[in-house]
Amino acid sequence: MSRRIIISVDQLYRPQPGGIGSYVRGLVEGLVSVDGDLDVVGVGPRSRPEAVRQLGIDVRTTVLSLRLLTQLWPRYPFGVPRDADVVHATSVAGPFGGGTRRAVHTVTMHDLLWRDEPESSTPNGIRFHESRLQYLLRAEHLRIITTSPRLGVRLFQIGIDPDRIRFARLGVDDATVAAAEPARVRELLAAHGVSGPFTFYAGTREPRKNVERLVRAHHLARRSCADLGPLVLAGPIGWGQVDTGDAVVLGLVERSLLLGLYRDTAVNAYVPRAEGWGLPPVEALHAGSRVVASSNCPSVDGNAEVVLVDPLSDESIAQGLLRALEQGDDTASRERRRGSVAHMTWHNCALDHLTAWQ
């Protein structure tokens, strides 16, 4: 008998699905690959945007808008079929109930960033996330999945029973998209006036991501070593104003070009002031590239291949860029970096979730 697993896909309806959107897509891909007896079904608001159709699974939609569904999911499990064996909320939006009498209910908590960086969120965003956290503190039927042991410890410290907390790895493998050929990457960069080596940042441009300090640190480091090349930024505009200085802004780029940029850069830099997990640095490692990351970035905890820096120090970031550039970039070095994140697959992510649902 197949096991019916309901997964919220509402994040893919949002203008910027971000890292949670990558998690939704990867988890579905992993679950489908793990066990043919799993019946994976998505649940979300009305309509099916292209990102949802690309999941390749059945999706139950409701007549409600995204905003209303998010508001009402704590009270009623709209869209969740009564024969669901597992109901998994991929974010604190929900749903948090429904299914059979013995159904397992889980929710993934990705961060506490609205507490860590309140100035990087809106007042409404802070109120929403804080109210959902208080709901989760009371909702003892919910198991909470975290992608960072650090976050698990923090949830315990604020009052969540450790028996409710589970851990799951995230993935960085992407079999559906191949990196663009170097010639295409060079063509893209040339269209923006870049030739030769470059330093790369991938992510949203918002205050929490610390782009302004990275721009200053890159200037410092480049005075000592021109081989860093210009700083190139890829990704959407986030919430809040950011001065990108003379950095080269590509904006959103298609996935294949993003993977090519990760591969071809001199150094990948990701130095947020606060971070829930941090997908870009491990994607860069998966591409074999040299990486500088904030010491507070959970995704690279304990990874000896990463140059860790103090995100609040221009000098620390600048020195980190120079140290990273001194690392080997031969085949063996690149394979070693890939190997450091080889366990981070969506297949393993799915296995971790299946364990949490036992």
ZINORSUL-V920294 format. One record per helix or strand. SS is the DSSP state (hx for helix, st for strand). FROM is the first residue (numbers start at 1). TO is the last residue. Records with the same first field share a line. If there is no record, write none. Layout:
BEGIN
SS = FROM-TO  FROM-TO
END
This chain:
BEGIN
st = 3-8  38-44  58-61  86-89  104-109  142-146  165-167  198-202  205-205  230-234  237-237  248-251  267-270  291-294  306-309
hx = 10-13  18-34  50-53  66-72  113-116  118-120  123-138  149-157  162-164  182-191  207-209  211-224  226-228  255-264  279-286  298-300  314-326  331-339  346-356
END
